[in-house]
Amino acid sequence: MSNSLKKYANEKLLLLEESMLLRKLIHTNRLNNSKIEIKKNNFISFACNDYLGLSHHPELIEENNKMTIKYGVGAGSSRLVSGNNSLYRKLELKLAKMKNTEDAVVFGSGYLANIGTIPALMGQDDLIIIDELAHSCLFSGAYLSKGKVLKFNHNNIKEVKIILNKNRLNYKKCLLITEGVFSMEGDNAPLQELLELANNFDTWMMVDDAHGFGVINKGKGSSFISNKFLPIPIQMGTLSKAVGTYGGYVCSSKPVINLIKNKARSFIYTTGLPPGVIASSIKSLDIIEKDTELVQKPMQASEYFSKLLNLKKPNSAIIPIILGSEKKVLKLNEQLMENGFLVGAIRPPTIPVGTSRIRCSFTADHKMKDIEKLSEIIKSNI
Ligand SMILES: Cc1ncc(COP(=O)(O)O)c(C=O)c1O
């Protein structure tokens, strides 16, 4: 029995290796100022989502230490039993205020937020319409709901309308899901148009703003358009990127948040976050709210890079260089590493076949001279 299992695993791994899709974990110690240590060598990382460099901020570390000493390193239980440290409420109210919603709920991670929220609201008689490039955990949540899942071509409003016209009346409830900033493309969803469409078809809308919050629209995120908040009914995000800590959240109306707390399995049946993480998240949100200069830096860096490479003006701090083949991606990745740079070498199944890419993410910590060097190496190798 166990031999056949081992044989199965080995065969699968061989197939992945042959198609250059085998993933390997490397030891990476993230240091301050976008430096990363791998096998005792230091690299400048353009492969982190710590957009504001807050994961190393002394005030966050101090808050984390203080509350860890006071409350311990672990929550000890799920939130509904005894793991609901009082700091949670402060964090949730702050998130709700910053997202202009009535309430918020914090999950153990962004992944857990998505796989819990969607099935908490949708069931087998319902329809979920989702952008084809939405993050894997949004798809996982959609499939876990047992509802009908229909994908639409990336950012294609016309197709959403066709799907709604054809299908909406056949289902009880309908949820339209997209991302504020697409994690592998770096582009934005047309949120205003999609929201109008959703409202016209009695459809709810959920936006994952993992890569928008703290970075775009002066740090206020994707739903802050023309100096106003779009009233998107379900706004999801993560604390693990610009906020620099760990955890996920959903902001919505009070009843929706209460329902999620009662129904989301990945909220109910999992241990709460360590108190130090909650405390440092609160401190981080204070900084994001107040430091107007800091929240503009990742966009300034990505704009500078795109100018150097004659690319179109970016809409986020993520810039993909699509090379197509896995071989080209791995080769450029190696050349960049030889020159002291770490980028994301992104291959299927994370992205569609034939679109393998180098993904550069820009942060407040990046220095202009490093961005210039990175762009020179890329320019001379593509
Ligand atoms: C768009 C998007 N949603 C959700 C997640 C999951 O968030 P977390 O890392 O907090 O689990 C990610 C992280 O990779 C993401 O990019």
The ligand as an SDF file (V2000), in Angstrom:
LIG
                    3D

 16 16  0  0  0  0  0  0  0  0999 V2000
   -5.2450   38.0760   -4.4170 C   0  0  0  0  0  0  0  0  0  0  0  0
   -4.8980   37.2890   -3.1990 C   0  0  0  0  0  0  0  0  0  0  0  0
   -5.8990   36.8900   -2.3950 N   0  0  0  0  0  0  0  0  0  0  0  0
   -5.6660   36.1840   -1.2960 C   0  0  0  0  0  0  0  0  0  0  0  0
   -4.3820   35.8060   -0.9450 C   0  0  0  0  0  0  0  0  0  0  0  0
   -4.1700   34.9800    0.2770 C   0  0  0  0  0  0  0  0  0  0  0  0
   -3.7600   35.8000    1.3310 O   0  0  0  0  0  0  0  0  0  0  0  0
   -2.8550   35.2250    2.5220 P   0  0  0  0  0  0  0  0  0  0  0  0
   -1.4590   35.1740    2.0110 O   0  0  0  0  0  0  0  0  0  0  0  0
   -3.0620   36.1960    3.6280 O   0  0  0  0  0  0  0  0  0  0  0  0
   -3.3770   33.8650    2.8230 O   0  0  0  0  0  0  0  0  0  0  0  0
   -3.3180   36.1920   -1.7490 C   0  0  0  0  0  0  0  0  0  0  0  0
   -1.9450   35.8040   -1.3670 C   0  0  0  0  0  0  0  0  0  0  0  0
   -1.1800   35.2670   -2.0600 O   0  0  0  0  0  0  0  0  0  0  0  0
   -3.5820   36.9420   -2.9150 C   0  0  0  0  0  0  0  0  0  0  0  0
   -2.5950   37.3040   -3.7270 O   0  0  0  0  0  0  0  0  0  0  0  0
  1  2  1  0
  2  3  1  0
  2 15  2  0
  3  4  2  0
  4  5  1  0
  5  6  1  0
  5 12  2  0
  6  7  1  0
  7  8  1  0
  8  9  2  0
  8 10  1  0
  8 11  1  0
 12 13  1  0
 12 15  1  0
 13 14  2  0
 15 16  1  0
M  END
$$$$
